[in-house]
Amino acid sequence: MTSVVGMPRALAYHDYFPFWEAFFDGFGVRLTASPPTNKALVHEGVRRAVDGTCFPVKILLGHVHWLIENGYTTIFLPRFVSVAPKEYICPKFMGLPDMVQATFGTKAKFLVPTIDLNLPKKCFYEQIQTLGSEFGCSPKQTKLAFRQGLEALRDYRDALLKGRWPANSNSQNADNNQPTLEVEGKKSLKVGLLGHSYLIYDDFANMHIVNKLQNMEVEVMTVDMLPDERIDAQSLAWPKRMFWTSGRRILGAAREYVEMRIPGIIYVTAFACGTDSLTAELVERTLRRESPIPQLILNLDEHTGEAGIVTRLEAFVDMLRWRINR
Amino acid sequence: MKITFPHMGTAYIPFRALIQGVGYHAVVPPRCTQKTLALGTRHAPESACLPLKINIGNYLEAQQQGAEGILMAGGIGPCRFGFYGTVQKEILQDIGIALEMLIIEPPQQGWSAFINQLSYLTRKVTKGEIAQTLALTWAKFTACDRLEKESLKTRAYEATLGDTSRVLHHSLELVDQASSLQMVRQAVRTGLTSFKAVAKDLDREVLTVGVVGEIYTLLEPFANFYLEERLGELGVIVQRQVWFSEWILHHIVLSAFKKRRNGNLLRLAKPYLTHFVGGHGLETVAHTAAMAKTGADGIIHILPFTCMPEIVAQSILPEVSRDYQIPVLTLVVDEHSAEAGIHTRLEAFVDLLHNHKRAFQKASKGVETFGKKEMYPIA
């Protein structure tokens, strides 16, 4: 069987790549990601998407295109239905492999395990075993690889929690231009970012917002830097338990930021994102009523101009500084 | 308390029966118009889907007519409809509208909470009255759907434009006024007889078009720019694939008891979409294949802009269209869509279907030597 498998560096990559990398490593398969998002790649994605598709899915199509163009014959594209009981990710994640296959046809072989923790755990393990047997792995070996994956995932999450940025904690394909954050906290101004990991960690998609903020001497917090217990506890304070995992984490983080008295909140969202259209609205309206914390909502897509983002970030940061010094 | 609810096609008829049956005064919002949508768009989040915006408009207009509470459904995802009520409540609070939101969460969220909600809402009436109300509501749901189905067949043949719609409105009004099961049955009988009596032009060359997509935009004529009426007038028998009564049966009654639903139909979607994606995404793909098999001339797929489940379906439909050699028109609607634009596209599509059909007939008679596939590549 193939010993190199490609994974698009988009959507679920940003949350789970270390897991899959270690898992595939467990039976001697190299999982390689496409390069960081760039303009040409987004262009290819936009060309292939139906209009009305959200920006992150367009980016994913671009990455899949890159993998196919660069000779990857096997592409790993798990179907993420649910990563926590009674929760979903997003309807598009559930149909993503089918959308991709309808777009690219049989140009590559797609490995599509279904991750659905709404079902009994047994079904999930079955999917993992099937994946292992694709590569001629014994159940025992697969189990070992799975454990290895979980360990890698735990390390990755710990690193995120400590304020490291993904590419630095990630052995493979490390980007040198990824910012590192000083958690020591000498900087006076802190800003909390809200948004899906695939926007926060994709520097091209978010127009290097983290770099830009750090250049303005702003310390940046993300949802992943908050402990899970706090997020879970805070997400229960909302009127209805949210059924989208990332949406629930964003809601929890928003309340946690308020409790931390963070000086400003920036919500990074993508045009046509269905889950954010309501999550951002809930955050915006509720926080505006309940706290004096200023919020900035940045809505990104392939038409976003960098100058517009810079102007808005600068104005926002100036305003935050002015409020603090007042 | 005076209770209102969002408009969704003819559903106001059974909803009115339901609310009045459990001892409240029902305020039916004025019919959806551009004003409704403008009101909703002003207050709703920009990138929310169209139904949420129209809902807000309905609430505000109903409040002017004295409504004090809103009956709304909840949900368990993954479609964002499950959060409509929660977000709408926040919006109304912010603009200072004192309307109480009564959100009914489905039993999958927990049976005890579900039963508590229902017993709170039905506290004014006895169990017997609840049973009667449910029976009447259900009868009205099926009656409305029955009459609408008949109108879709009749309209394509009507000799005088507008006859069918007149009969439909009249018989729906009778259903609305009916206060007993017998009266509902009588209204349906009267309606069906009147449809038969509509003067018809049976020589008309009619087409059969399946209409699939997102449920709200399918059911609410304002949201789809009176698509069914317009197509009927163009001589098209519309076969709408989603009906409110069937939706209730599948999604509320059967799914609460974890019963398998329409498995044979969904099997047709398997080669294209292997997992449910919320809303009617999977059904859209399955219905398109099923309609093609039964010999429909074309498919119209309608969805609100940014609808998540239907975007998945939209990405996949070109494949189904190619495999089954059936033309598909996708209509995406939002507050910027305009009637003239939609109607032009419908007319062009109907023209295309006529040509397609004639050419196919010729080809199959052997007049043309082209094979099907070479002649009509549907890219």
Contacts between the chains, C-beta under 8 A, distances in Angstrom:
chain1	res1	chain2	res2	distance
A	49	B	315	7.6
A	50	B	311	6.6
A	50	B	314	5.0
A	50	B	315	5.2
A	51	B	332	7.7
A	52	B	305	5.8
A	52	B	306	6.1
A	52	B	311	5.8
A	52	B	314	7.4
A	52	B	332	5.8
A	53	B	311	5.7
A	53	B	315	7.3
A	54	B	306	7.5
A	79	B	275	6.1
A	81	B	275	6.7
A	86	B	76	7.5
A	87	B	77	7.7
A	88	B	77	4.9
A	88	B	78	3.7
A	88	B	278	7.6
A	89	B	78	7.7
A	90	B	78	6.6
A	90	B	308	6.5
A	91	B	78	4.7
A	91	B	79	6.3
A	91	B	277	4.7
A	91	B	278	4.1
A	91	B	279	7.0
A	91	B	281	6.8
A	91	B	308	3.9
A	91	B	309	4.7
A	91	B	312	6.5
A	92	B	277	7.6
A	92	B	308	5.5
A	92	B	311	6.6
A	92	B	312	6.0
A	94	B	78	6.7
A	94	B	275	5.4
A	94	B	276	7.1
A	94	B	277	4.6
A	94	B	278	7.0
A	94	B	312	7.5
A	95	B	273	6.1
A	95	B	275	6.6
A	95	B	277	4.0
A	95	B	281	6.4
A	95	B	309	7.6
A	95	B	312	3.3
A	95	B	313	7.9
A	95	B	315	7.9
A	95	B	316	7.6
A	96	B	312	7.9
A	97	B	274	7.9
A	98	B	272	6.4
A	98	B	273	4.7
A	98	B	274	6.3
A	98	B	275	7.4
A	98	B	312	6.9
A	98	B	315	7.9
A	98	B	316	5.8
A	99	B	312	5.7
A	99	B	315	4.2
A	99	B	316	6.6
A	102	B	272	6.8
A	102	B	315	5.5
A	102	B	316	4.5
A	102	B	318	7.0
A	102	B	319	4.9
A	103	B	315	6.6
A	114	B	275	6.9
A	239	B	86	5.8
A	239	B	89	7.6
A	240	B	74	7.4
A	240	B	83	7.1
A	240	B	86	4.9
A	242	B	83	7.3
A	243	B	76	5.8
A	243	B	77	3.4
A	243	B	78	6.7
A	243	B	82	6.1
A	244	B	77	6.6
A	244	B	78	7.0
A	271	B	47	7.1
A	272	B	47	6.6
A	272	B	305	7.8
A	272	B	306	4.6
A	273	B	47	7.2
A	274	B	49	7.5
A	274	B	80	5.4
A	274	B	306	5.8
A	274	B	307	7.5
A	274	B	308	4.1
A	275	B	80	6.7
A	275	B	308	7.9
A	276	B	47	7.6
A	277	B	45	5.5
A	277	B	46	7.9
A	277	B	47	4.1
A	277	B	48	4.8
A	277	B	49	7.5
A	277	B	80	7.0
A	277	B	306	7.0
A	278	B	45	6.9
A	278	B	48	6.5
A	278	B	80	5.4
A	278	B	83	4.8
A	278	B	84	8.0
A	278	B	86	8.0
A	278	B	87	5.0
A	280	B	45	7.3
A	281	B	45	4.1
A	281	B	48	7.2
A	281	B	87	5.5
A	281	B	90	7.3
A	281	B	91	7.8
A	282	B	83	7.8
A	282	B	86	7.1
A	282	B	87	6.1
A	282	B	90	6.3
A	285	B	90	4.6
A	285	B	91	7.2
A	285	B	93	8.0
A	285	B	94	5.6
A	286	B	90	6.7
A	289	B	94	7.5
A	299	B	47	7.7
